[in-house]
Amino acid sequence: MKEKIIPRPKYLNQLTKFKDQNFVKVLTGVRRSGKSSLLKLMSDHLINEGVNEDNIIQMNFSHIDYEDMTYRDIYDQVKKRYNGERLYLFFDEIQEVDGWEKAVLTLQEELDCDIYLTGSNAKLLSSELATYLSGRYILVPVFPLDFKEFLNFKNLSLIKEPDKFNQLTYSAYDQNGTKKDLYDYYYEYLRYGGMPEIALTESDMTKEKILEAIYSSVFIRDIEHYLGNENTSLLTRIVRFLASSVGSYISTNKLKNTLTSLGWLHKSSLRHDRIQKLIDACVHAYLFYPVKRYDTQGKKELLTPGKYYIVDTGIRNQILDYKTNDRGHLLENLVFLKLQNDGFKVKIGKIRDFEIDFIATKNERDYYIQVSQSLENPEVLERELRPFKTINNAYKKLIITEDRNIFNRNIDGVEIVNVIDFLLDERILT
């Protein structure tokens, strides 16, 4: 299915901001999250600004036309096209080419050019970038669609209007002016995630097939390939364990004990460093994101096990065969992705004997966030409020919930926020 190119201003604005600056622009993220489309959007932007199409060179190294190219071939082809005018070079999935950095560095040094790269493996396009490009790069992390982008891909218009409690909330209208229930789209987003192809697909069966293909591509091309000769069956089980455990503390010891108790391995047959290597491969493929615990009193990161969140809830549900009803952890994962997508640094907060789901930091300001599927039970509400009572600072404190009718929007300085408002209104975290 050919992907429809729909603008994603948040990312395009970052690319245009650094246009013609002497930095390589590097877009990273999980496969099929829209990086290639962003290169096309940037190319179209350049053409609209008057750049000659002959001065724009695009190569997609995951395409069969380029599968046998070497870094020397890249250099030679670009050099032949150079006519003294500035070139704009778009190299998609550059990590597929061994020694790619040699071509990029040489072109950057020898020619008048502006270079844009994409890649789907953090090992090749993040940790080693500082060495390869000597710090001359700008990193642009690309995520699947956030909820607002998802609705835009659905051709829905958003309007804030008073509800029956005279509180401002969002409503959505289709192109015919018909009001739609945002919760229908929220549940779809929760189940099938935010991959651009998914948002443009109506059939549930087709969505499931697309997600299966996406996960297979990530698993085979970015996890297995990175590891080389590895036990595929064991790797599959580790991925399923991580997917089923989002929002839970994970350690190599816990994972090993679980796999052993299920009869999937002999306890003595797997070392902790090997387990960590398999987990790291999933992180390098941008499939999972690790989050560390942070002691707010000691002002330090803790060495105790943290949590892992998956890049897309649709991929998680596909990995688990859509058999999970764990909405609470899915909601927590969505909140994490929103924070990550918006550029927050995210930690798990330890405050005395209590825990805060997320401490989100941006522009030297912290936000304390709890996530609960429902607060209708008074005991649950009290449990979620309790950690906030130990915090003696003026930072913003929120509880995010799926509850539709929230009568008390503020309890002792803690804001109670509906998840749809949180996903759509960027002013909540200001």
DRENDO-964363 format. One record per residue (C-alpha): residue in one letter; y, z, x. Coordinates in steps of 0.02 Angstrom, whole numbers, padded with zeros to 5 digits, always signed. Each point is the difference from the previous one (the first is absolute). Layout:
<pts>
AYZX/...
</pts>
This chain:
<pts>
M+00000+00000+00000/K+00167-00051+00073/E+00117+00147+00010/K+00161-00018-00096/I+00148+00037+00113/I+00107+00131-00086/P+00147+00080+00092/R-00024+00173+00076/P+00182+00043+00043/K-00041+00166+00084/Y-00094-00088+00139/L+00100-00161+00006/N+00159+00101+00026/Q-00078+00083+00152/L-00044-00170+00075/T+00170-00077-00032/K+00086+00154+00071/F-00081-00033+00170/K+00009-00189-00006/D+00053-00079+00166/Q-00006+00167+00091/N-00100+00005+00161/F-00145+00095-00076/V-00169-00064-00055/K-00019+00041-00185/V-00176+00068-00032/L-00067+00018-00178/T-00153+00111-00008/G-00112+00055-00142/V-00167-00021-00085/R-00062-00177-00031/R+00063-00089-00156/S+00144+00122-00025/G+00127-00142+00003/K+00047-00021+00184/S-00030-00189-00001/S+00106-00018-00156/L+00141+00096+00083/L-00003-00123+00145/K+00014-00142-00127/L+00143+00090-00087/M+00090+00021+00166/S-00029-00183+00043/D+00074-00052-00168/H+00147+00116+00032/L+00035-00085+00166/I-00008-00173-00078/N+00121+00056-00137/E+00117+00059+00138/G+00000-00173+00077/V-00133+00015+00135/N-00085-00167+00034/E-00182+00002-00059/D-00050-00082+00164/N+00057+00157+00089/I-00119+00111-00100/I-00178+00009+00069/Q-00134+00089-00102/M-00179+00036+00055/N-00129+00099-00100/F-00140+00051+00118/S-00116+00054-00140/H+00000-00182-00060/I-00133-00120+00059/D+00132-00118+00071/Y+00042+00130+00133/E-00164+00091+00026/D-00035-00073+00173/M+00176+00017+00068/T+00029+00095+00162/Y+00160+00085+00053/R+00028-00148+00117/D-00014-00120-00148/I+00132+00100-00092/Y+00118-00010+00147/D-00030-00186+00028/Q+00025-00048-00183/V+00163+00098-00015/K+00064-00066+00167/K-00028-00180-00059/R+00105+00033-00156/Y+00145+00078+00095/N+00154-00110+00003/G+00129+00124+00064/E+00042+00066-00173/R-00053+00172-00059/L-00178+00007-00065/Y-00067+00119-00132/L-00182+00042+00035/F-00114+00074-00135/F-00170+00053+00066/D-00114+00067-00138/E-00149+00115+00042/I+00040-00018+00184/Q-00134+00126+00050/E-00131-00136-00029/V+00054-00081+00165/D-00057+00084+00160/G+00145+00024+00119/W+00129-00041-00135/E+00128+00114+00085/K+00009-00116+00151/A+00057-00145-00108/V+00125+00106-00097/L+00076+00079+00155/T+00016-00166+00091/L+00077-00089-00149/Q+00123+00142-00026/E+00053-00007+00182/E+00008-00188+00024/L+00064-00070-00166/D+00141+00031-00121/C-00110+00064-00142/D-00015+00132-00136/I-00180+00061-00019/Y-00090+00076-00152/L-00179+00064+00008/T-00123+00072-00124/G-00160+00094+00035/S-00133+00101-00091/N-00062+00114+00138/A+00102+00145+00064/K-00096+00009+00163/L+00063-00172+00049/L+00168+00003-00085/S+00066+00175+00016/S-00065+00114+00135/E+00002-00137+00130/L+00160-00086-00054/A+00109+00110+00108/T-00097-00058+00152/Y-00016-00183-00050/L+00179-00027-00056/S+00086+00131+00109/G+00084+00080-00151/R+00082-00162-00057/Y-00067+00001-00177/I+00039+00061-00175/L-00146+00066-00102/V+00002-00036-00188/P-00146+00086-00090/V-00052-00099-00155/F-00090+00085-00144/P-00076-00066-00161/L+00122-00008-00145/D+00083+00161-00053/F+00006+00028-00188/K+00173-00077-00021/E-00055-00157+00094/F-00160-00003-00102/L+00100-00005-00162/N+00113-00135+00071/F-00153-00106+00040/K-00047+00025-00183/N+00170-00072-00053/L+00054+00163-00081/S+00180+00058-00009/L+00036+00186+00020/I+00135+00092-00098/K+00043+00185+00000/E+00031+00065-00175/P-00007+00167-00092/D-00168+00053-00073/K-00022+00107-00156/F+00042+00157+00099/N+00163-00083+00054/Q-00059-00007+00180/L+00022-00157+00103/T-00162-00090+00038/Y-00059-00177+00038/S-00050-00134-00124/A-00072-00171+00039/Y+00027-00165-00091/D-00090-00165+00022/Q+00085-00169+00007/N+00000-00011-00191/G+00094+00164-00014/T-00152+00095-00063/K-00007+00182+00052/K-00157+00044+00097/D-00084+00167+00033/L+00025+00038+00184/Y-00153+00112-00001/D-00111-00151-00034/Y+00063-00076+00162/Y-00009+00166+00091/Y-00185+00018-00044/E-00030-00180+00054/Y+00090+00035+00164/L-00100+00159+00026/R-00166-00089-00030/Y+00028-00167+00087/G+00137+00042+00124/G+00148-00100+00064/M-00068-00147+00098/P+00114-00148-00043/E-00146-00109-00059/I-00054+00138-00120/A+00171+00013-00080/L-00005-00187-00037/T-00175+00006-00077/E-00038+00040-00182/S-00191+00005-00003/D-00077+00168+00047/M-00156-00088+00063/T+00105-00112+00113/K+00096+00151+00064/E-00162+00085+00049/K-00060-00157+00091/I+00166-00014+00093/L-00007+00183+00053/E-00179-00022+00058/A+00053-00149+00106/I+00149+00094+00072/Y-00104+00150+00047/S-00135-00109+00077/S+00131-00090+00104/V+00075+00164+00063/F-00172+00073+00035/I-00070-00151+00092/R+00153-00067+00090/D+00098+00157+00040/I-00123+00145+00005/E-00167-00075+00056/H+00086-00122+00118/Y+00100+00139+00079/L-00155+00108+00026/G-00115-00138+00063/N-00184+00046-00007/E-00007+00142-00126/N-00116+00063-00137/T+00071-00090-00153/S-00096+00110-00121/L+00070+00159+00077/L+00176-00073+00005/T-00013-00047-00185/R-00049+00179-00044/I+00144+00072+00100/V+00123-00114-00090/R-00073+00054-00169/F+00013+00183+00052/L+00183-00019+00049/A+00037-00096-00160/S-00082+00133-00109/S+00090+00140+00094/V+00183-00053-00009/G+00103+00157-00020/S-00135+00109+00079/Y-00006+00073+00175/I-00109-00105+00115/S-00077+00047+00166/T-00133-00088+00101/N-00110+00154-00024/K+00019-00006-00189/L-00036-00186-00003/K-00153+00021+00111/N-00069+00141-00106/T+00026-00098-00160/L-00087-00155+00064/T-00142+00108+00065/S-00021+00093-00165/L-00011-00167-00091/G-00139-00054+00118/W+00103-00141+00076/L-00021+00055+00181/H-00084+00127+00111/K+00125+00135+00045/S-00033-00013+00186/S+00017-00189+00002/L+00189-00013-00017/R+00131+00073+00115/H+00169+00056-00064/D+00094-00119+00114/R-00098-00147-00072/I+00041+00055-00178/Q+00184+00011+00048/K-00010-00174+00077/L-00064-00070-00166/I+00137+00089-00098/D+00131-00063+00123/A-00060-00178-00029/C+00038+00021-00186/V+00173+00065+00043/H+00033-00142+00123/A-00041-00124-00139/Y+00135+00083-00108/L-00134+00045-00128/F+00032+00188+00014/Y+00148+00105+00055/P-00025+00172+00080/V+00116+00144-00048/K+00011+00158+00104/R+00032+00179-00057/Y+00166+00079+00047/D+00040+00185+00013/T+00173+00021-00074/Q+00021+00174+00074/G-00056-00042+00175/K+00083-00172-00010/K-00151-00085+00078/E-00138-00121-00040/L-00168+00084-00022/L-00159-00054+00089/T-00107+00039-00152/P-00071-00148-00100/G+00120-00104-00102/K-00022-00124-00141/Y-00022-00188-00014/Y+00079-00110-00134/I-00051-00178-00038/V+00121-00147+00006/D-00035-00057-00178/T-00080+00088-00150/G-00077-00164-00058/I-00094-00018+00165/R-00056+00181-00015/N-00068-00029-00175/Q-00089-00158+00058/I-00081+00092+00146/L-00063+00132-00122/D-00057-00129-00130/Y+00131+00061-00126/K-00108+00151-00035/T+00127+00134+00042/N+00102+00090-00132/D+00094+00101+00130/R+00173-00037-00070/G+00080+00151+00083/H-00038-00062+00176/L+00045-00179-00047/L+00169+00064-00059/E+00022+00095+00163/N-00043-00159+00096/L+00131-00098-00098/V+00134+00128+00040/F-00047-00008+00185/L+00010-00191+00000/K+00170+00005-00084/L+00067+00120+00132/Q-00075-00101+00142/N+00065-00163-00074/D+00175+00072-00011/G+00002+00049+00183/F-00029+00187-00013/K-00096+00096+00132/V-00134+00094-00095/K-00087+00164+00041/I-00106+00126-00093/G+00093+00165-00009/K-00073+00169+00043/I+00111+00141-00061/R-00076+00171+00033/D-00162-00001-00101/F+00053-00146-00109/E+00001-00187+00015/I+00127-00131-00051/D-00078-00170-00035/F+00135-00094+00093/I+00152+00037+00107/A+00093-00165+00006/T+00136-00021+00132/K+00135-00132+00010/N+00172+00001+00079/E-00033+00178+00062/R-00023+00063-00178/D-00162+00075-00066/Y-00071-00014-00176/Y-00138+00115-00061/I-00118-00084-00122/Q-00146+00060-00105/V-00109-00121-00099/S-00093+00049-00159/Q-00076-00115-00130/S+00053+00116-00141/L+00102+00159-00017/E-00042+00034-00182/N-00110+00148+00048/P+00117+00146+00043/E-00119+00060+00136/V+00008-00169+00086/L+00189+00000-00010/E+00008+00174+00076/R-00120-00053+00139/E+00107-00150+00045/L+00162+00102-00003/R-00068+00145+00104/P+00020-00079+00174/F+00181-00043-00035/K+00042+00184-00027/T-00033+00032+00185/I+00127-00132+00057/N+00172+00067+00040/N+00096-00160+00031/A+00106-00120-00100/Y-00113-00152+00021/K-00047-00094-00157/K-00162+00056-00084/L-00099-00105-00124/I-00161-00001-00099/I-00058-00174-00047/T-00110-00017-00154/E-00070-00129-00120/D+00057+00103-00151/R+00101-00111-00116/N+00102+00134-00090/I+00081+00116+00126/F+00110+00122-00094/N+00050+00107+00150/R+00068-00115+00132/N+00048+00143+00116/I-00089+00166+00023/D+00081+00123+00121/G+00071-00142+00103/V-00160-00103-00001/E+00018-00171-00081/I-00144-00059-00111/V-00008-00189+00016/N-00104-00126-00095/V-00098-00112+00119/I+00071-00161-00073/D+00178+00063+00026/F-00049+00050+00178/L-00073-00171+00037/L+00149-00095-00070/D+00155+00105+00032/E+00047+00007+00185/R+00139+00124-00041/I-00127+00139-00030/L-00020+00024+00187/T+00183+00001+00049/
</pts>
